[in-house]
Amino acid sequence: MAQKRKHHHHATAKHIDIPTRQRTRGRIIWAILFAVFGFALSFFAAGDNWVILIIAAIIGGLIGYAIGKSMEQAASQ
């Protein structure tokens, strides 16, 4: 006969010591920081080409967001 196992929800839930507001702020700060660096680097490399400046800022922001999110996941372990 098959037996049913009791599941303990508190045993499977992960407890994160970092508050949600602080985690969100970290992601945003890293995204802004990398966007500014991407903009600055592309400004010195490409000059006045606004299309490249905007694309570099967006890519930098996405990279910064990913780094902030991975740091949050590493901190929760």
Backbone hydrogen bonds, N-H to C=O, Kabsch-Sander energy under -0.5 kcal/mol:
donor,donor_aa,acceptor,acceptor_aa,energy
8,H,6,K,-0.5
9,H,7,H,-0.8
11,A,8,H,-0.7
12,T,8,H,-1.0
13,A,9,H,-1.5
16,I,14,K,-0.6
17,D,15,H,-0.5
23,R,19,P,-2.0
24,T,20,T,-2.4
25,R,21,R,-2.2
26,G,22,Q,-2.1
27,R,23,R,-1.9
28,I,24,T,-2.2
29,I,25,R,-2.9
30,W,26,G,-2.4
31,A,27,R,-2.3
32,I,28,I,-2.7
33,L,29,I,-2.7
34,F,30,W,-2.6
35,A,31,A,-2.1
36,V,32,I,-2.4
37,F,33,L,-2.2
38,G,34,F,-2.8
39,F,35,A,-2.4
40,A,36,V,-2.7
41,L,37,F,-2.8
42,S,38,G,-2.1
43,F,39,F,-2.0
44,F,40,A,-2.0
45,A,41,L,-1.7
46,A,42,S,-3.5
47,G,42,S,-0.6
47,G,43,F,-1.4
50,W,48,D,-1.1
53,L,49,N,-1.8
54,I,50,W,-2.4
55,I,51,V,-2.3
56,A,52,I,-2.6
57,A,53,L,-2.0
58,I,54,I,-2.3
59,I,55,I,-2.6
60,G,56,A,-2.4
61,G,57,A,-2.2
62,L,58,I,-2.3
63,I,59,I,-2.3
64,G,60,G,-2.4
65,Y,61,G,-2.3
66,A,62,L,-2.2
67,I,63,I,-2.3
68,G,64,G,-2.5
69,K,65,Y,-2.4
70,S,66,A,-2.3
71,M,67,I,-2.2
72,E,68,G,-1.8
73,Q,69,K,-2.1
74,A,70,S,-2.2
75,A,71,M,-1.9
76,S,72,E,-1.3
77,Q,74,A,-0.7
